[in-house]
Amino acid sequence: MTANPSEGSSTTPPPAAATPPTSDELRTFLAGQRTVLAWIRTALALMGFGFLVARFGLFLRHLAAIDQDVHVRSTGFSLWMGTSLVVVGVIVNVYAAVRHRHFVRHFRSELSQPHHSLFEILLALLLALLGLTMAGYLVIVEH
């Protein structure tokens, strides 16, 4: 005897097949990917510029050592300003990773098919770690 659905069958219905995302869903997801990559690009630019600023003071001191007529008074401002820019780049990378993770979680809850976005988050966190290493290098080498 087969169970009649109106009699309160104890079997659960099979899960519905995942429907492919619509073009609007894909467009939104790809826009989120572009956004996190733009944040990472901005953070890299900040870290690179910070490194350049920090090392510019060293360049001026070497220039003064070569040419005795040029006197450069070192205040250490370029080191701390450059290191601050590197740290800001690190903060931007961590922020990008956190915001992207939040976006993906929220987006997944609305989609019928999950998307994985671990690469972007790991990239941002790895670059943040490298930025912290660079900031430490700048401070240690200067002293």
Secondary structure as UniProt FT lines:
FT   HELIX           5..7
FT   HELIX           23..66
FT   TURN            68..69
FT   HELIX           77..110
FT   HELIX           118..142
//
